[in-house]
């Protein structure tokens, strides 16, 4: 059962490192060069509040009262996920490719993303131990997690008028882990003198000291589509994707696989496991539990790709109010497709602000806001998709994004 605890405990530490409703503005100005710096830090959950998550992020003692309050918020199905990345992109639209319609772009970036899906019993088992399930069954089936940390470098083309673009990216992977428990049930008698465990599942983690453990290939794309036009405004939709591709771990990953029903009499779970770690080679209990430890190479996994479709802001419009809305998906993570809608107010030619609501993803309903400042060739935006979480310990995660753009 240490396997189950390790899966959730280890991943919870990775997952709290840290999508992005800071609207993309559309403009038709012909420019020669463009430099764009973006960054995102976002983690969220449908059941774990910040007063509990903060203990993992910033340290601190988790006392009984904090555990009890956090446990009360747990649902039958719980999600926790994160997305943290930074990217720098340079666009040259002075040089003409394929006639004079296209320029080129170069980008580089760093990112980490992941998610965990678990039940209420899994939370209780980790933070209260097996004693809380005396005479009862802890149902841990369906638990799964994954995370990846990557670096990217890409080259692509950009349309000079519509600003649509596509790039082919190379990736290096510095960390990766994934796993699932198809079936995991723990029963202990009321006296604690007999335990029964059904365990079927596997998980794998990167297990090599080198920084680069794998390679990947993927694409980013951003297609701007005219929608309708009036005398005073023209609307555009955007279909975009990031990190859509696959990666292969050329360095060995340590894989744990189990498929067994076992019963022990006369000892408790903590007596069975003692103080050994599942990651020690001498952890002989793994063999007793029917867990196979393997070194797996050339593991192929999808990158943490994101797809988004929605209406974007027309930065050329002089209208005071504009709306934006759409749908976002992370197909490879435990992410519910998220719908969002918002509005922007043009306070002055150099200052805009907006607000939005979203539903889905890893969390519940969230409200966000953003500010955008324009000065000469520069445009700077900062936003949060979770204003309550940013300011309150009772929020379900935190979110902060920025974008700095220089067009000249």
URZI-V922891 format. One record per residue. N is the residue number from 0. RES is the residue in one letter. PSI is psi in radians with two decimals (999 if undefined). BURIAL is + if it has 24 or more other C-alpha atoms within 12 Angstrom, else -. D_CENTER is the distance of its C-alpha to the mean C-alpha in whole Angstrom. Layout:
BEGIN
n->(N	N)
res->(RES	RES)
psi->(PSI	PSI)
burial->(BURIAL	BURIAL)
d_center->(D_CENTER	D_CENTER)
END
This chain:
BEGIN
n->(0	1	2	3	4	5	6	7	8	9	10	11	12	13	14	15	16	17	18	19	20	21	22	23	24	25	26	27	28	29	30	31	32	33	34	35	36	37	38	39	40	41	42	43	44	45	46	47	48	49	50	51	52	53	54	55	56	57	58	59	60	61	62	63	64	65	66	67	68	69	70	71	72	73	74	75	76	77	78	79	80	81	82	83	84	85	86	87	88	89	90	91	92	93	94	95	96	97	98	99	100	101	102	103	104	105	106	107	108	109	110	111	112	113	114	115	116	117	118	119	120	121	122	123	124	125	126	127	128	129	130	131	132	133	134	135	136	137	138	139	140	141	142	143	144	145	146	147	148	149	150	151	152	153	154	155	156	157	158	159	160	161	162	163	164	165	166	167	168	169	170	171	172	173	174	175	176	177	178	179	180	181	182	183	184	185	186	187	188	189	190	191	192	193	194	195	196	197	198	199	200	201	202	203	204	205	206	207	208	209	210	211	212	213	214	215	216	217	218	219	220	221	222	223	224	225	226	227	228	229	230	231	232	233	234	235	236	237	238	239	240	241	242	243	244	245	246	247	248	249	250	251	252	253	254	255	256	257	258	259	260	261	262	263	264	265	266	267	268	269	270	271	272	273	274	275	276	277	278	279	280	281	282	283	284	285	286	287	288	289	290	291	292	293	294	295	296	297	298	299	300	301	302	303	304	305	306	307	308	309	310	311	312	313	314	315	316	317	318	319	320	321	322	323	324	325	326	327	328	329	330	331	332	333	334	335	336	337	338	339	340	341	342	343	344	345	346	347	348	349	350	351	352	353	354	355	356	357	358	359	360	361	362	363	364	365	366	367	368	369	370	371	372	373	374	375	376	377	378	379	380	381	382	383	384	385	386	387	388	389	390	391	392	393	394	395	396	397	398	399	400	401	402	403	404	405	406	407)
res->(X	X	X	X	X	X	X	X	X	X	X	X	X	X	X	X	X	X	X	X	X	X	X	X	X	X	X	X	X	X	X	X	X	X	X	X	X	X	X	X	X	X	X	X	X	X	X	X	X	X	X	X	X	X	X	X	X	X	X	X	X	X	X	X	X	X	X	X	X	X	X	X	X	X	X	X	X	X	X	X	X	X	X	X	X	X	X	X	X	X	X	X	X	X	X	X	X	X	X	X	X	X	X	X	X	X	X	X	X	X	X	X	X	X	X	X	X	X	X	X	X	X	X	X	X	X	X	X	X	X	X	X	X	X	X	X	X	X	X	X	X	X	X	X	X	X	X	X	X	X	X	X	X	X	X	X	X	X	X	X	X	X	X	X	X	X	X	X	X	X	X	X	X	X	X	X	X	X	X	X	X	X	X	X	X	X	X	X	X	X	X	X	X	X	X	X	X	X	X	X	X	X	X	X	X	X	X	X	X	X	X	X	X	X	X	X	X	X	X	X	X	X	X	X	X	X	X	X	X	X	X	X	X	X	X	X	X	X	X	X	X	X	X	X	X	X	X	X	X	X	X	X	X	X	X	X	X	X	X	X	X	X	X	X	X	X	X	X	X	X	X	X	X	X	X	X	X	X	X	X	X	X	X	X	X	X	X	X	X	X	X	X	X	X	X	X	X	X	X	X	X	X	X	X	X	X	X	X	X	X	X	X	X	X	X	X	X	X	X	X	X	X	X	X	X	X	X	X	X	X	X	X	X	X	X	X	X	X	X	X	X	X	X	X	X	X	X	X	X	X	X	X	X	X	X	X	X	X	X	X	X	X	X	X	X	X	X	X	X	X	X	X	X	X	X	X	X	X	X	X	X	X	X	X	X	X	X	X	X	X	X	X	X	X	X	X	X	X	X	X	X	X	X	X	X	X	X	X)
psi->(-0.27	-0.48	-0.83	-0.79	-0.74	-0.72	-0.90	-0.71	-0.83	-0.78	-0.61	-0.57	-0.69	-0.68	-0.29	0.40	-0.67	999	-1.21	1.56	0.25	1.85	2.49	2.17	2.44	2.27	2.68	0.19	2.36	2.12	2.82	-0.78	2.69	2.34	2.20	2.16	2.17	2.66	2.53	2.37	1.99	2.17	2.54	2.81	2.71	-0.03	-0.23	2.11	2.90	-0.53	-0.43	-0.78	-0.60	-0.47	-0.57	-0.63	-0.82	-0.02	2.86	2.88	2.24	1.74	-3.14	-0.67	-0.71	-0.75	-0.79	-0.75	-0.70	-0.69	-0.62	-0.45	-0.16	2.50	3.12	-0.58	2.14	2.51	2.48	2.24	2.85	2.72	2.07	2.17	2.80	2.54	2.46	2.24	2.33	2.31	2.26	1.87	0.22	-0.69	2.37	2.22	2.45	0.93	-2.36	0.33	-0.41	2.53	-2.97	2.85	2.64	2.38	2.70	2.66	3.03	2.45	2.86	2.38	2.66	3.06	2.78	2.45	2.23	2.86	3.00	-0.66	-0.59	-0.73	-0.82	-0.67	-0.69	-0.82	-0.22	-0.31	3.09	-0.32	-0.48	-0.14	0.41	2.21	0.27	2.98	2.27	2.04	1.92	0.13	2.59	-0.09	2.33	2.70	2.84	2.63	2.69	2.51	2.27	2.83	2.62	2.67	2.24	2.76	2.39	-2.95	2.68	2.35	2.27	-0.52	-0.84	-0.28	0.21	2.56	2.80	2.45	2.59	2.22	2.48	2.51	2.55	2.41	2.22	-0.23	2.62	2.51	2.60	2.75	2.94	2.68	1.78	-0.65	2.18	1.88	2.35	2.17	2.35	2.34	2.85	-0.43	-0.16	0.31	0.02	2.34	2.59	2.23	2.23	2.12	2.11	2.03	-3.05	2.70	2.67	2.50	2.60	2.38	0.99	2.45	-0.29	2.59	-0.78	1.99	-0.15	3.01	2.71	2.89	2.29	-3.12	2.63	2.46	2.68	1.80	2.18	2.17	2.05	2.40	-1.12	2.80	2.37	-3.08	-0.49	-0.17	2.68	2.32	2.58	2.52	2.68	2.29	1.99	2.72	2.56	2.39	0.78	1.85	-2.83	2.79	2.64	2.28	1.84	-0.36	2.66	2.44	2.53	2.11	2.35	2.21	2.38	2.49	1.57	2.60	2.16	2.69	2.37	2.47	2.55	0.22	2.69	2.94	-0.74	-0.46	-0.60	-0.71	-0.52	-2.51	0.24	2.74	2.49	-0.39	-0.02	2.41	-0.45	0.21	1.47	-0.37	-0.45	-0.73	-0.71	-0.64	-0.01	0.49	2.15	2.30	2.10	2.69	1.98	2.25	2.86	0.78	2.16	2.22	2.63	2.61	2.79	1.23	2.62	2.40	2.44	2.40	2.26	3.01	2.41	2.91	2.34	1.84	-0.21	-0.23	2.52	0.07	2.48	-0.70	2.39	2.59	2.76	2.59	2.88	-2.84	2.40	2.54	2.49	1.55	-0.47	-0.10	2.96	1.14	2.14	2.29	2.28	2.30	2.55	2.74	2.51	3.12	2.54	2.44	2.21	1.69	-0.90	3.14	-0.39	-0.04	2.17	2.65	2.72	2.99	2.67	2.85	2.53	2.68	2.26	-2.71	-2.37	-0.12	-2.90	-2.70	2.31	2.55	2.41	2.99	2.79	2.76	2.44	2.31	2.32	2.29	2.03	-2.12	-0.02	2.55	2.25	2.26	2.51	2.44	2.89	2.47	-0.01	1.41	-0.63	-0.81	-0.58	-0.54	-0.30	2.52	-0.17	0.01	2.93	1.21	3.12	2.73	2.35	2.28	2.69	2.74	2.28	2.17	2.33	2.07	2.20	999)
burial->(+	+	+	+	+	+	+	+	-	+	+	+	+	+	+	+	+	+	+	+	+	+	+	+	+	+	+	-	-	-	+	+	+	+	+	+	+	+	+	+	+	+	+	+	+	+	+	+	+	+	+	+	+	+	-	+	-	-	-	-	-	-	-	-	-	-	+	-	-	+	+	-	+	+	-	-	+	+	+	+	+	+	+	+	+	+	+	+	+	+	+	+	+	-	-	-	-	-	-	-	-	+	+	+	+	+	+	+	+	+	+	+	+	+	+	+	+	+	+	+	+	+	+	+	+	+	+	+	-	+	+	+	+	+	-	-	+	+	+	+	+	+	+	+	+	+	+	+	+	+	+	+	+	+	+	+	+	+	+	+	-	+	+	+	+	+	+	+	+	+	+	+	+	+	+	+	+	+	+	+	+	+	+	+	+	+	+	+	+	-	-	+	-	+	+	+	+	+	+	+	+	+	+	+	+	+	+	-	-	-	-	+	+	+	+	+	+	+	+	+	+	+	+	+	+	+	-	-	-	-	-	-	-	+	+	+	+	+	+	+	+	+	+	+	+	+	+	+	+	+	+	+	+	+	+	+	+	+	-	+	-	-	+	-	-	-	-	+	+	-	-	+	-	-	-	-	-	+	+	-	-	-	-	-	+	+	-	-	+	+	+	+	+	-	-	+	-	-	+	+	+	+	+	+	+	+	+	+	+	+	+	+	+	+	+	-	+	-	+	-	-	+	+	+	+	+	+	+	+	+	+	+	+	+	+	+	+	+	+	+	+	+	+	+	+	+	-	-	-	-	-	+	+	+	+	+	+	+	+	+	+	+	+	+	+	+	+	+	+	+	+	+	+	+	-	-	-	-	+	+	+	+	+	+	+	+	+	+	+	+	-	-	-	+	+	+	+	+	+	+	+	+	+	+	+	+	+	-)
d_center->(27	26	23	22	21	20	17	16	17	16	12	13	14	11	8	10	10	8	8	11	14	17	19	20	24	26	30	32	34	35	34	34	31	28	26	22	20	16	14	11	9	8	7	9	11	14	16	15	17	17	20	19	16	18	20	17	16	20	22	24	26	25	28	29	29	25	25	27	25	22	23	25	21	20	20	21	18	15	11	9	5	3	3	7	10	13	16	20	21	25	27	31	32	36	36	37	36	37	40	38	35	33	31	29	26	24	21	19	16	13	10	7	4	4	6	10	12	16	19	21	23	21	20	24	25	22	24	27	28	30	33	31	32	36	37	34	31	28	26	23	22	19	17	14	11	9	8	9	11	13	15	17	20	21	24	25	27	27	30	32	33	29	27	25	24	22	22	22	19	20	17	18	16	16	14	13	13	13	16	17	20	22	25	25	28	30	33	35	39	40	42	39	42	40	36	35	32	30	27	26	23	21	19	18	17	18	22	23	24	24	21	21	20	19	20	18	19	17	18	17	19	20	23	25	27	30	31	34	36	39	41	39	35	33	30	27	24	21	20	17	15	13	12	14	16	16	17	19	20	23	24	24	21	23	23	24	25	27	29	32	34	36	38	39	42	43	40	37	34	33	37	35	33	34	32	31	28	26	25	29	31	34	32	35	33	31	34	35	32	32	29	29	28	27	27	25	25	24	21	19	15	14	11	8	10	9	13	14	18	20	23	23	25	28	29	33	33	36	35	34	31	29	26	23	21	19	16	12	11	8	11	10	7	9	8	12	13	13	16	17	21	22	25	26	30	31	33	35	35	33	31	28	26	24	22	20	19	16	16	13	9	9	12	15	17	16	18	18	20	21	24	25	28	30	33	35	32	29	27	24	22	19	17	15	14	15	18	19	16	17	21	21	21	21	18	14	12	12	12	14	14	17	19	22	24	28	30	33)
END
